[in-house]
Amino acid sequence: MDTVHSDSKVFEPEAHPKDELAINVGGRGSTQRRLRNYQITMIGFSSGIGTGLFVGTGSAYAKAGPAGLLLAYIIVGIILWCVMQSIAELATLLPTAGSFPHWGTRFIDPAVGFSLALSYGYCYTIAIASETSAAAVVVSYWTTLTPAVVITVSLVLILAINLMNVRFYGETEVIGGAVKILCFLGLVVASIVITAGGGPNHETIGFRYWHNPGPWTNYNGITGPTGHFLGFLSSFVNASFSFIGVETVVIAAAESVDPHRAIPKAARRVTYRIAFFYILGALLIGIIVNPKNSLLVSGSGNANSSPFVIAIKEAGISGLPSLVNACILVAAWSAGNSYCWVGSRMIVAMTTDHQLPQVFGRVNKQGVPYVAVITAWLFGPLAYLSLGKGGASQAFAWLQNLSTVAGLIAWATLCLCYIRFYAAMKAQGISRDTLPWNSPFQPYTAWVGFIGSIIITLVAGFSVFLKGNWNTSSFVASYIGIPIFIVPIFGWKLWHRTKFQRAATIDLWSGRLQEGEIPPRKEHPNTFWRRFVDWLA
């Protein structure tokens, strides 16, 4: 069984590869619990914050206007909050390797677990390529250095960090997260100064752009309520893509020193994160930038397309754009680093459920699944496709689109996992009060996340259905992710004759933390400062 040893008063249960009783049972893998609570907190607070927030919001704002952008981020934020609360409860109870595929296998059908591992793992391994290529574009803001050099350096760093102790990976996420948070705090302050007329041009903006050109934007020349709604819908889809990645903190449960405390705290923090980063960010963008500004849709991919940088430049503030671009570079690199980690854990999850040969779950003395890491990383060099022209660059755009759709499908599937878990608890007469942590408003929360995620997936390619706008390539890129998820389910079921899990017989016990694996609770902090630190980390 797993052993527990003390290291600076922090308990680290370790799974040993040769202990067949400890691994491959109840989703157990061979990785070790080395991520501290403060690392989990930072991963939860800053994971997924990348170029989508700093740059991608620009094009969404141009299509939807101030009100459309804000409403889109509020609605998608509610859906994401529902998804996070549901999966955090499962992860707190069952901190298994990779989490997501095992839950699909355990609560729905082994075929669903297999397909989820493929699609979600694919989503993040492909995203390594998209983020490293994004980093090359960001660097082009300063220099004409060939993107191939930047991509190569990024890929080497990502591989090196992911082959190190997971605690080191956690520290890189803390540093990267701190940079992103400080950058955003700076942008909030700069936005307030700009709108109040504190910039070098001393021009007060207020809510000018909410009045002229107005809170809504006509989508592709379509006027009236229809054009406004389509603009909102476009921003709605873009917002969902920006949010994908927030859920990855739950995967850290399997390598957390104290998942019973760290995961619920990360789930609660997501409320503040959605409100602060995304909703506040959308509101500020609608205040400081004209949605008709052509730079928003320039497609530069670096700070030149960032609505915040556009506003800073128009206010006459020099120096800040380069600093923001540096933060965007850190965000892109940090996201790529995180995606390699997530992709490798999906591979490990497949070994625990015997869907891949055990060699892919092999770990070194530090508990690093090096075979899985290298396998996931090998998708990173697809970033070089972005250097090509014509078919190559088009292929890369398809890969990016497929990865985002896979993330949305995963949201819906994970909420369905919770719905089946909830049904099993009820069918077997087990009270949720016995769980380490209860998420709020269940099972309604899970249902909102499930239905909301499906709706976003179905409307992702709505623009191709508009009159005179049909494009077969765009249609396939928007919706092929659905059959890519469904076909492996039928293939696995036909080959292995798997059965849908019945609520009355679903396993609710294996894989839980046992006596000796749960660190003892610390004394309740008795001073204001200690209570603040405890709340923060």
N, C-alpha and C positions, 0 to 999 in steps of 0.2 A: 504493500500500500504506500501511499504518498507519505513522506516524512516532512517534519517541520523543524526548521532551525532558526535561531534568532540572529539577526544581523542588525546591530544598532537599534535593538528593540522593535524591529520590523520583521514580521513573520513571513517566510517565503516557502510555502509548500512546493515541493518539486516532484514532478512525475518522471519516472525512470523508464526508458524505452523497453527494457527487458521485463518489466513487471506487467505481465499480461492481465492481471487483475485490475490494474489501475488505468490502463489505456484501452481504447476501442470498446469501452463499455459505457453506455450512457453519454456518448459524445466526448469522452475523455481523450485528450491528445497528450503528447509527450512534452509540450512546451512548459516552461516554468513560470511561476507567479513572481514577477519582479517589478511590475509597474506600480509605483506609489500612488496614493490617493490624489496628491496634487497634480501628478502627471495625467491621471485620468480626467481630473477636473479641467485641465487646460485643453486636452484633446477634445473633450466634449464641448468646450466653449468656443474653440477656434477651428475644429475640423470642418473641412468643406469650404472654408473661406478662401477663395482664390480669385482668379481673374474675373469670374462671373460677377462678383459683388463690386469690384473696383472698376471693371471695364464693361462687362456684358450688359449692365443695367442701362448703358447709354442708348443702345439700339432699341431696347424695350421701351424706354421713356419716349423716344422719338415716335414710336408707333401708337402709344397709348395716352400720352399726356400726363400731367401731374396726378389727377384723380384716378385715372386708369392704372397707373403704375402702383400707386399707394394701395388701392383696393385689391389689386392682384396679389401683392405681397402679403396683405393681411389674410386673405382667404387661403393662399398656399401655406402661410405660416400656421394657420389653424390646423390644416390637414397634417402638416409635418409634426406639430405638437401631439396630435392624436397618435400618429405612428410611433413617435418616440416613447410616449408613456406606455404603450402596449408592449413594445419589444424590450423596454428597460425592466419591466416586471418579470418577463421571461428570463432575461439575462441575470437578474439578481438571484432568481431561484435556480437556474441551470446555467452556470458560467462555463459552457462547453466550448471546445475548440471550434473556432469559426462561427459558432452560434447559429447563423441563419440556415444553412443547408440541413443541419441536424434537426432543427425545429420542423422544417418541412417534412423530413423523413418521419419524424416521431409523431407529429400531430395531424398530418394530412395524409401523405402517402410517400413511400420511399422514392417513387418516380418523380414526385414534386421536389423532394430534397435534391435529387440528382440534377434535375433541370435548373433549379435555383442556383445550385453551386456553379453550373456551367455559365448561366447567363450573368449572374452577379460577379463571378470571378472574371468573366470576360469583360464585363463593364469596367472593372477597375484595372485590369492588366492593360487594356487598350487605353485607359485614361492616363497611364504612365507616359505613353507616347504623346498624347494630346497636351499634357502639361509641360513636358520637356520641349516640345516644339513651341509652345506658348512662351516659354522662358527665352527661347532664341529670338522670338519676335519682340519681346520686351527689351532685350539687349540692343536691338536695332535702333532703339530710341537714342542711344548714345554713339553707336559706332557702326561701321559698315562691315564689321567682322563677319566672316561667313557663318551662317547659322549652324553648319555642321559641327563646328568647333564647340559651340555652346551646348548643342545637343549631346555631344560626346562627353564633355565634362560633367553635365548633369546626370547622365546615365551612370557614369563611373561612381559619382558621389552617392547616388541612390543605392546602388548595389553594395557599396562598402558599408554604408550605415545599416542597411537591413541585414547584413551578415554579422553584425555585432550584437552584443547582449541587448535584449529588448529594453532594458533600463536605459541604455544609451539612446536607443530610438526615442524613448519617452522624453529624454532631455532635449533632443533636437526638436521635438514637437512643442515642448515648453518654450524654447527660444523662438522658434518660428511663430508660434501663437502669440507670444508677447510682442513681437515686431508688428504683426498684423493688427493686434488690438490697439497698440500705441499709435499706429498709423491712422486707424479709423478715428480714434479719439482726437487726433490732430486735425483730421478732416472735418469732424463735427465742430470743433472750435473755429477752424478757418471758415466754415460755411456760415456760422453765426456772425462772425466778424464781417464777412462779405455782404450778407443780406442787410446788416445794420449800417452799412456804409463806412466800415472801418478800414477798407482796403485803400491802397495808394490813390485810386481814382475817386474815392469818397462818394461813390454812387450808392444810394440806398435802394435796395431791391424790394424788400418786403415780400408780399405775395403777388407781385406784379404779373408773373406768368400764369397764375391761376385766373387772372382776369383777361389777359391778352398774351397769347392767343386763346386762353381758356383752359378749363380743367380737363377737357377731352380733346383728342386728336382724331381727325378723319383718317381711317385706314385705307391706304392706297387710293385716295381720291374719292372713297365712298362717303358721302355726307350724311348728316342726320344721326338719329339714334342707332341705325344699323352700323354706320361707320365707327361710331363711338364704341359700340359693343364689340365689334371685331378687333378694334385697337386694344381694348381691354383683354380680349381673349388671347391675342398675340403676346401681350405682356404676361398674362397668366401662365402660358406655356414657358416663356423665358424664365419667369420667377421660379417655377418648379425645377428647372435645370440648375439654377443657382443654389437651390436648397439641397440638391442631391449630394450626399457625402456626410451630412450631419449625423446620420444614423450609425456611422462606422465606429463611434465610441463604444457602442454596445459590444462589438467584437472583442474589445480589450478586456472583457470580463474574464475570459479564460486565462489571462496573464496578469490579472490584478491581484495585488496582495490581499485586498479586502473588498471583493465585489459587492458584498452585502451592504456596504456603506458607500462605496465610490460610485456605483452605477445609479442608484436612486438619486444621489446628489447631482450627477451629470444630467439626469433626466429633468430634474427640477430647474437646473441652470439653463436648459434649452429655452425655457420661457423668456428669460431675460435676454438671451442671445437673439432670439427671433425679433423681440421688440426693439432691442438696441441696434443691432447691426442692420437688419433688413427693413423693418418698418420705419425706424427713424431715418435710415439711409435713404429710403424711397421718398420720405417727406422732404428731406433736405435737398435732394436732387430736384424735386419739383419746385423748390423755392429759388435756387441759385442759377438754374440753367434754362434757357429758352428751348422748348422741345423741337423747335424748327431749326436749331443750330445744325448745320451740315456736318460738323465734325463728329457728332454723335454716331453717325452711320458711315464714317469714313472707312471702317474696317481695318484700322491700323493694327489693332491687337495690343497696343502698348498704351502708355499714359496719354497719348494724343487723343484717344477715343474715350478716355475716362471723363464722365460728366463733372467730377470734382476738379480735375485738372483744367478742364475747359473753363470752369468758373474762376479758378485761381488765376489763370492767364488773363482773362477778361478784366479781372479786378486790378491787374497790374502788379501782381505779387511775383517776384522772381525767386528762383532757387527752389521753391517748394515742388514744382513739377518733377524735377529730377529725383527729389527725395521720395515722392509718391511712386515714381516708376521703380525705384529701388525696392520699395515695399511690395509692389506688385510682383517683382521678380522673386522675392522671398516667398510670397504667397504661392506662386506657380511651382517653385521648386519644392516647397513644403508639401503641397498637394500631391505632386508626383511621388515623393518619398512615402507619403501615407498610403497612396494607392498600391504601391508595391507591397507594402506590409499587409494590406487588406487582401490583395490577390493571393498572396502566399498562404494566408490563413484559410481562405476558401479551399485551397488545395489540401491543406492539412485536414480540414473538416471532412473532405471526401474520403480520406484514408480511414478516419474513425468509423465511418459508416460502410467501409469496405466497398467503396465505389471507385477506388483507385488502388494500385499496388502500394504496399506498405512502405516501399522505398521513398515515396514522396512525403511521408510523414517523419522521416528520419531526422533526428536532431543531434547537435554536437553537445559538448559538456556544458555549454552556456544555455542550453535549451532552445537554440535557434534552429528552426527547420530549414536548413541550408538548401536542401534539394528543392523544396517548395519555393523558396525565395528566388533561386536561380531560374526556376521554371517560369515564375511570374514575370521576372525581370526580362526574360527573353522576348517578351512582347514590346518592350520599350523601344528597341531599334526601329519599330514601325514609324517612329517619329521622322525618320529620314524620308518617308514618303511625302512629307509636307514640303520637301525641297524640290520635288518634281513639278512638272507642268502637265496640264491636260489630264489624262487618265489617272496618273499617280496622285495628284492633288485632290481629284474628285474622289478617289478611293479613300483617301485619308478623311475627307469630309464625311463620307458615309460611315466610317468607323466611329467617328466622334458622335454622330447622330444615334447610331445603334447603342452606344454605351449609355447615353442619357435615357433612352427608352427602357433599357434593361434595368436601370436604377428605379424608374417609376413602377415597373412591373414587380420589382422586389418589394417595394413599399406595400403594394396591395397583397402580395403573397404573405408577407410577414404579419400583416394585420389579420389575415385569414388564419395563420398559425395561432395567433392569440385567441381568436374566436373559437377555434377547436379546443384549445387548452381550457378556456373558460367552460365550454360545454362538458369537457371531461371532468373538471372539478365538480360541476353540478351533478353529473350522472353518477359519480362515485361518492357523493355525499361528503366532500372535503371542503371545509370552510376556507375562504380566502384569508381569513384572519390568522391562519396558521402559516402564511407565507412570510418570507423575510421583509417584503415591501409590497404594498398594494397601490397600484396606479389609480387615479381618480376616474369616476364616471364610467366604469366598465359595466357591460360590454359595449356601451354606446360609443365610447371613444374609439374602440377598434373598428366599429362599423363605419364611423365617419372617415377614418383613415383609409379603410378598404374601398369604400365607394368613391371617395374623393380622388384616390390614386388612379382608379380605373377611368374616371372621367377625364383626368388630365392626359392619360395615355391615349384615349380615344380621340381627343381633340388636338393632339400634338401636331398633326399635319393638316389641320382644317383649311389652310390657305389654298391647297391644291384643288379644293372643291368649289372655290369661288368661280363665278362665270368668267371664262376666258383665261383662267389661271392654271389649267391642268398641266401637270408635269409628271410624267411617269417616273422619272428618276427620283424626284422629291417624294412622291407617294410611297415608293418602295423603301426609301431611306427612313421615312417616318413610321412605317407600320410593319416592316419585315421583322422587327424585334418581337412582335407578338407570335408569329409562327415559329420563330427561333426558340421561343420559350415553350410553346405547346408541343411541337413535334417530338422533342426528347422525352417528354412525359409519356406519350403513347408508345414510343419506341422502347423505353425502359419497362413499361408495364407489360407489353407484349412479350418481351424477352424474358423477364424475370417473374411474370405473373404476380405482381404485387397487388395488395388489396388496400382499399381505402380504410384508414384507421377509424375504428368505432370508438365513440366517446367513452363507453363503459369499460373498454379494455386498453385505452391509451396509457402508456407508462408515465406516471407522474413522479417517480421516485429516483430512478437511477441517474447518476451524474450530479446529484446535489453535493454540496460541501459536507464533509463528515467531521466528526469530533477531532479536534487537533488541527484542522485546516482553517478554522475561523479564528482570526486574531482576537484576543480579549479586548473588550471595550475599554477605552481610556476613560479616566475620570472626567466628569462633565466640567468644562471650563468655567471658572468662577470669577473671571475678570472680563471687563469689556473687550480688552485687546485680544485675549485668548478666545473669547466667543467669536470675535470678528475673524480671526485667523481660521478657526474651526469652520465657520460658515464659508469662508473663501476657498479653502483647500481641503 
